């Protein structure tokens, strides 16, 4: 899957940030430097990267949902 700007924005936290683990999935170091989104837009994500960034498993469970645990 190709990473888009819209996808990056879709998976921000309610406060407008991202988890360290999400950025690690994209190869972005913590804390992220200004302009990191422009550097990753267009990259091809593996299924594993997509799952780590979005919190969605391939079978549709929300891995960040506390009720899942």
N, C-alpha and C positions, 0 to 999 in steps of 0.2 A: 504494500500500500504506500502511495506517495503522500508524504506529510505536507499538509497545506496550512496556511495561516489560520484559516477558519477552524481546523481541527485543533490547532494549538490553543486558540482562544476558548474553544468549547470545553476543554478539560482543565480550565483554571479553577481554583478554589473559590468559594463564595466571596472571599476577600480580594480575589484577583491575582493570586500568586499560584505557584506550582510547588509540589513536593520535591524534595531532594531526589527521591527515587525516580520520579517522573523524568527529571532532567538527566539523571544518570542513564536512563534508557535511551536518550537521544545523544549521549556522549557529551553533554554540557556539564562543565564543572560547577561546583557550588562554592561561593555564591555565583549566580550567572552574571556574566558581563553584559553591559548595554549592547544591544544589537544581536543578541544570541538567536532571536527568532528568525532574523533574516538569514543567518548562517545555516539553519536547519530546514527551512522551507524548501521543499522539493526533494529531500532525501527519501530514499526507499526504506521503509520499515519492515523488519521481519515480523512474523506473528508474535514472537516473544517481546520485541520492542513495543509493538502496538499494545499488547496486553499490559506491559509494565507502565506505559505512559497513560493509557486510558483507564486502567483498572478493570477492564472488561476481559473476561476469559473468552475463549473461542466458543464456549457453549452459552454465553450470554449472562453469566452471573456478574454482579457488580462486586469486585473484590474489595472496594473501599467501603462497602455497606456493612455497618456493624451487625446487622441482622444476619449476614451471611456466616459470620463466625459463630 
